[in-house]
């Protein structure tokens, strides 16, 4: 959940992996928890992550879009390159917000949470 301060919108991202239906199955519970505990003015976005792996898709796009519409959520497309996107309808009525994530080129060592430094 991302929350804003003065002058910034409060936003919550419900992120699921399109290639793992189990992650999508949690979205309804997460949405209920948000609606029960978060500010009523919060903007909620449903994010289907890893959509560049559409050949592994386990969550149909129509199912996620219908869920977003039923629950008045923004539906977000997240993929490595927007050139992979076939549906280019970014009209406000579509409620689809593109997210471009540039590939990382740095080889940073992984930091483990319980590791002594």
Secondary structure per residue as TSV (DSSP state, phi and psi in degrees):
chain	resnum	aa	ss	phi	psi
A	1	X	-	360.0	129.4
A	2	X	B	-106.7	126.8
A	3	X	-	-118.7	146.1
A	4	X	-	-103.2	163.3
A	5	X	-	-104.4	-149.9
A	6	X	T	-56.5	120.6
A	7	X	T	80.1	0.4
A	8	X	S	-113.1	136.2
A	9	X	-	-65.1	149.6
A	10	X	-	-91.0	127.4
A	11	X	E	-130.6	139.7
A	12	X	E	-121.8	135.4
A	13	X	E	-109.5	122.4
A	14	X	E	-100.9	103.9
A	15	X	E	-106.7	130.0
A	16	X	E	-131.2	157.2
A	17	X	E	-90.9	119.5
A	18	X	T	-64.1	-18.0
A	19	X	T	-92.1	-3.0
A	20	X	-	-132.3	101.1
A	21	X	H	-60.5	-30.0
A	22	X	H	-57.8	-37.2
A	23	X	H	-67.3	-35.1
A	24	X	H	-69.4	-33.7
A	25	X	H	-63.2	-21.7
A	26	X	T	-80.9	-16.7
A	27	X	H	-58.6	-42.9
A	28	X	H	-61.2	-41.9
A	29	X	H	-65.9	-43.7
A	30	X	H	-61.6	-39.7
A	31	X	H	-63.9	-43.4
A	32	X	H	-60.7	-43.9
A	33	X	H	-62.0	-41.1
A	34	X	H	-62.1	-47.5
A	35	X	H	-67.1	-29.5
A	36	X	H	-76.3	-30.7
A	37	X	H	-120.7	-18.1
A	38	X	S	-93.2	164.6
A	39	X	-	-58.0	138.6
A	40	X	T	-67.4	-16.0
A	41	X	T	-90.4	4.5
A	42	X	-	-64.9	142.2
A	43	X	E	-93.0	127.5
A	44	X	E	-114.1	129.8
A	45	X	E	-119.1	132.9
A	46	X	E	-93.7	120.1
A	47	X	E	-114.8	116.4
A	48	X	E	-90.2	102.2
A	49	X	E	-84.3	153.8
A	50	X	-	67.5	35.1
A	51	X	G	-70.9	-7.5
A	52	X	G	-74.3	-8.7
A	53	X	G	-100.6	41.0
A	54	X	G	-59.8	-22.8
A	55	X	G	-68.3	-15.3
A	56	X	G	-106.2	7.3
A	57	X	-	-54.3	125.9
A	58	X	-	-111.5	-16.1
A	59	X	S	-112.3	110.5
A	60	X	-	-60.4	136.8
A	61	X	H	-58.7	-38.2
A	62	X	H	-63.1	-36.8
A	63	X	H	-64.9	-46.0
A	64	X	H	-66.2	-41.8
A	65	X	H	-64.3	-41.2
A	66	X	H	-63.2	-42.5
A	67	X	H	-60.9	-43.8
A	68	X	H	-62.2	-44.2
A	69	X	H	-65.0	-44.4
A	70	X	H	-59.9	-33.7
A	71	X	T	-106.1	11.9
A	72	X	T	54.7	49.2
A	73	X	-	-109.3	156.0
A	74	X	E	-79.8	141.9
A	75	X	E	-107.7	124.6
A	76	X	E	-114.4	140.3
A	77	X	E	-103.3	125.6
A	78	X	E	-126.3	118.2
A	79	X	E	-152.7	166.2
A	80	X	S	-60.7	-47.5
A	81	X	-	-131.1	130.1
A	82	X	G	-66.1	-19.2
A	83	X	G	-65.3	-17.5
A	84	X	G	-76.7	-14.8
A	85	X	-	-72.8	123.2
A	86	X	S	-88.0	-37.7
A	87	X	-	-90.5	104.7
A	88	X	-	-95.8	17.1
A	89	X	-	-79.0	99.5
A	90	X	-	-104.3	23.6
A	91	X	-	-66.1	152.7
A	92	X	G	-56.5	-33.4
A	93	X	G	-67.7	-19.3
A	94	X	G	-81.2	-18.8
A	95	X	T	54.7	30.2
A	96	X	E	-108.0	126.5
A	97	X	E	-115.0	120.9
A	98	X	E	-76.3	142.2
A	99	X	E	-125.1	123.7
A	100	X	E	-104.5	122.5
A	101	X	-	-114.1	106.8
A	102	X	-	-68.6	146.1
A	103	X	-	-67.0	144.3
A	104	X	-	-86.1	141.0
A	105	X	-	-113.4	-6.1
A	106	X	-	-81.6	144.3
A	107	X	-	-108.3	74.1
A	108	X	-	-81.3	142.3
A	109	X	-	-68.0	144.6
A	110	X	-	-72.0	137.5
A	111	X	-	-104.7	126.5
A	112	X	-	-98.1	139.3
A	113	X	T	-64.6	-31.1
A	114	X	T	-104.3	13.5
A	115	X	-	-88.8	134.3
A	116	X	-	-74.8	135.5
A	117	X	-	-100.1	360.0
